[in-house]
Amino acid sequence: MKREARISRKTEETEVEISLCIDGSGKAEISTPVGFLNHMLETVAKHSNFDIKVQAKGDVEVDFHHTVEDIGIVLGKTFLKALGEKKGIKRFASAIVPMDDALTLCSVDIGGRPYLYYNLNVNGKLGNMDVEVIEEFFRAFSYNALINLYIDGLHGKNAHHIIESAFKAFSLSLKEAVRIEGENIPSTKGVL
């Protein structure tokens, strides 16, 4: 049985619908008004092997914050729902990814408690998007997926490379952490 889910969210500011199949093949159908985020979500699908479909609209005439954050919220909720009971998952994983001048570490714990550590030395814009909203995406994802998420930029100067390296490390960490390697819930508490 495939681990998959679909969730929608509509507010006065955004409208987001996401479907996710954890046991996929890396297919992406991404349509948002935030070009750089589209590229990053396609990267997540490719490197996690998740099938991800995102349809989003938002008040981008204000700025990209609401849309990017709400996509993170819905993707996190969809990920959590798709995981189900989390039986047999590896739970912990880390990846270090180089991309040209950038080197980024990402570690995850799918332990049922949200936390974000985010340390990327980036500022300015990529396209029309303020790069500060990337932290809001990861915070929204981690708090709605109920995971510990550590993203640490170890090296880099180019904002595009640093952020893409972070998304690739994030993808590889999630791919490994959701891998089934047994039948039990990986916790001394018996629940995650």
C-alpha positions as CSV (number, residue, x, y, z in Angstrom):
1,M,0.0,0.0,0.0
2,K,1.4,3.4,-1.0
3,R,1.8,6.1,1.5
4,E,0.0,9.0,0.0
5,A,-2.3,11.9,0.9
6,R,-4.0,15.0,-0.5
7,I,-4.8,18.2,1.4
8,S,-6.2,21.6,0.5
9,R,-6.2,24.9,2.3
10,K,-8.0,28.1,1.4
11,T,-7.6,31.4,3.2
12,E,-8.3,35.1,2.4
13,E,-4.7,35.2,1.1
14,T,-4.0,31.9,-0.5
15,E,-5.4,28.8,-2.1
16,V,-3.2,25.6,-1.9
17,E,-3.8,22.0,-2.9
18,I,-1.1,19.4,-2.6
19,S,-1.0,15.7,-3.2
20,L,2.0,13.6,-2.2
21,C,3.0,10.0,-2.7
22,I,6.0,9.1,-0.5
23,D,6.4,5.8,-2.4
24,G,6.7,7.5,-5.8
25,S,9.2,7.9,-8.5
26,G,10.1,11.6,-8.3
27,K,7.3,13.0,-10.5
28,A,6.5,16.7,-10.0
29,E,3.6,18.8,-11.2
30,I,4.2,22.2,-9.6
31,S,2.2,25.3,-10.4
32,T,2.6,28.3,-8.1
33,P,3.2,32.0,-8.8
34,V,6.7,31.7,-7.2
35,G,9.1,30.6,-9.9
36,F,12.1,29.9,-7.7
37,L,9.9,27.8,-5.2
38,N,8.6,25.8,-8.2
39,H,12.2,24.9,-9.1
40,M,12.9,23.9,-5.5
41,L,9.8,21.8,-5.2
42,E,10.7,20.0,-8.4
43,T,14.1,19.4,-6.9
44,V,12.5,17.9,-3.8
45,A,10.4,15.5,-5.9
46,K,13.4,14.5,-8.0
47,H,15.8,13.8,-5.1
48,S,13.3,12.3,-2.6
49,N,11.6,10.1,-5.1
50,F,8.3,11.5,-3.8
51,D,5.5,12.3,-6.3
52,I,4.4,15.8,-5.6
53,K,1.6,17.8,-7.1
54,V,1.2,21.4,-6.0
55,Q,-1.5,23.9,-7.2
56,A,-1.2,27.3,-5.4
57,K,-2.4,30.8,-5.8
58,G,-1.8,33.7,-3.5
59,D,-1.6,37.4,-2.9
60,V,1.8,37.8,-4.5
61,E,1.0,41.4,-5.3
62,V,1.6,41.9,-1.5
63,D,4.7,39.7,-1.4
64,F,5.5,36.0,-1.6
65,H,5.5,35.4,2.2
66,H,1.9,34.1,2.5
67,T,2.0,31.8,-0.5
68,V,5.4,30.3,0.4
69,E,4.5,29.8,4.0
70,D,1.1,28.3,3.2
71,I,2.7,25.9,0.7
72,G,5.0,24.8,3.6
73,I,2.0,24.4,5.9
74,V,0.1,22.2,3.4
75,L,3.1,20.2,2.3
76,G,3.9,19.5,6.0
77,K,0.4,18.4,6.8
78,T,0.2,16.2,3.6
79,F,3.6,14.6,4.5
80,L,2.3,13.8,8.1
81,K,-0.9,12.3,6.8
82,A,0.9,10.2,4.1
83,L,3.2,8.8,6.8
84,G,0.3,7.3,8.7
85,E,1.4,5.4,11.8
86,K,5.1,5.7,10.8
87,K,5.5,1.9,11.4
88,G,9.0,0.7,10.4
89,I,10.4,4.0,9.2
90,K,14.1,4.7,9.8
91,R,13.1,8.0,11.5
92,F,16.5,9.7,11.6
93,A,18.6,10.8,8.6
94,S,21.1,13.3,7.5
95,A,22.7,14.4,4.3
96,I,25.4,16.8,3.3
97,V,25.1,18.2,-0.2
98,P,27.7,20.2,-2.2
99,M,26.6,22.5,-5.0
100,D,29.4,24.5,-6.5
101,D,30.5,26.9,-3.8
102,A,27.8,25.8,-1.4
103,L,27.8,22.9,1.2
104,T,24.8,22.3,3.3
105,L,23.9,19.8,6.1
106,C,20.3,18.7,6.7
107,S,19.3,16.4,9.5
108,V,15.7,15.2,10.3
109,D,14.0,13.3,13.1
110,I,10.5,12.2,12.3
111,G,9.8,12.0,16.0
112,G,6.4,13.8,16.4
113,R,7.9,17.0,17.8
114,P,8.4,20.1,15.7
115,Y,11.6,22.1,15.7
116,L,13.5,24.1,13.2
117,Y,17.2,25.1,13.3
118,Y,17.9,27.2,10.2
119,N,21.3,28.7,9.5
120,L,21.8,29.7,5.9
121,N,23.7,32.9,5.2
122,V,21.6,34.3,2.5
123,N,19.9,37.6,1.8
124,G,18.4,39.6,-1.1
125,K,16.2,38.2,-3.8
126,L,16.1,35.3,-6.2
127,G,14.0,36.5,-9.1
128,N,11.3,38.5,-7.3
129,M,11.4,36.4,-4.2
130,D,13.0,37.6,-0.9
131,V,15.2,34.7,0.2
132,E,14.1,35.2,3.8
133,V,10.8,33.4,3.0
134,I,12.7,30.1,2.5
135,E,13.1,29.9,6.3
136,E,9.4,30.4,6.6
137,F,8.8,27.5,4.2
138,F,11.0,25.2,6.2
139,R,9.5,26.4,9.6
140,A,5.9,25.8,8.3
141,F,6.9,22.4,6.9
142,S,8.6,21.2,10.1
143,Y,5.9,22.4,12.5
144,N,3.1,20.9,10.4
145,A,4.9,17.6,9.6
146,L,5.9,17.4,13.3
147,I,9.5,16.8,12.6
148,N,12.9,18.1,13.9
149,L,14.6,19.8,10.9
150,Y,18.1,21.1,11.0
151,I,19.5,23.0,8.0
152,D,23.0,24.3,8.4
153,G,24.9,26.1,5.6
154,L,28.5,25.0,6.1
155,H,29.9,27.0,3.2
156,G,28.8,29.1,0.3
157,K,28.5,32.6,-1.2
158,N,25.9,32.3,-3.9
159,A,22.4,32.5,-2.6
160,H,20.9,30.3,-5.3
161,H,23.5,27.6,-4.7
162,I,23.2,27.7,-1.0
163,I,19.4,27.4,-1.0
164,E,19.4,24.7,-3.7
165,S,22.0,22.8,-1.8
166,A,19.7,23.0,1.3
167,F,16.6,21.7,-0.6
168,K,18.6,18.8,-2.0
169,A,20.0,17.9,1.4
170,F,16.4,18.2,2.8
171,S,15.1,15.9,0.0
172,L,17.8,13.2,0.6
173,S,17.3,13.3,4.4
174,L,13.5,12.8,4.1
175,K,14.0,10.0,1.5
176,E,16.2,8.2,3.9
177,A,14.2,8.9,7.1
178,V,10.9,7.5,5.6
179,R,12.6,4.3,4.3
180,I,10.9,1.2,5.7
181,E,13.4,-0.9,7.5
182,G,11.2,-2.9,9.9
183,E,7.8,-3.3,11.3
184,N,7.9,-1.5,14.6
185,I,7.5,2.2,15.5
186,P,11.1,3.4,16.1
187,S,10.6,4.9,19.6
188,T,11.0,3.6,23.1
189,K,7.6,5.3,23.8
190,G,5.9,3.2,21.2
191,V,4.5,6.2,19.3
192,L,5.8,9.0,17.2
